[in-house]
Amino acid sequence: MNVKLLDDYQHLGDTVFSDSGEDFGVREIRQRLFQAGVDDISIVKDIDEIVLEAVLVNDYVDNGILKDDEQQKLANWWWHLGKIRDKTFPVDQLPDYLQAVYQETK
């Protein structure tokens, strides 16, 4: 497992969507974690929750991160943050641990 990649995602989880609203590559790093097969470890899930909630509740989110990549499967939810923010994303396409976060803010 790539510890630096996890550290980068952890750092982004701590600072994501700060005052500037920038994402600092959160989607790309999340994709690399997915490709590395570490989706089921607790730290990734915890940071996923932080990212999802930040997209849903922050007043300002950079438009760049809200531009969905329609070529990506819906299961790769991190490429569909615009739909998530607009609350048009199908909840059943989110992992179970993120469905409650999404529905609580819906």
PyMOL commands that set and color helices and strands:
alter all, ss='L'
color gray80, all
select helices_A, chain A and resi 3-15+26-35+42-57+77-79+81-86+91-93+96-104
alter helices_A, ss='H'
color red, helices_A
deselect
rebuild
show_as cartoon
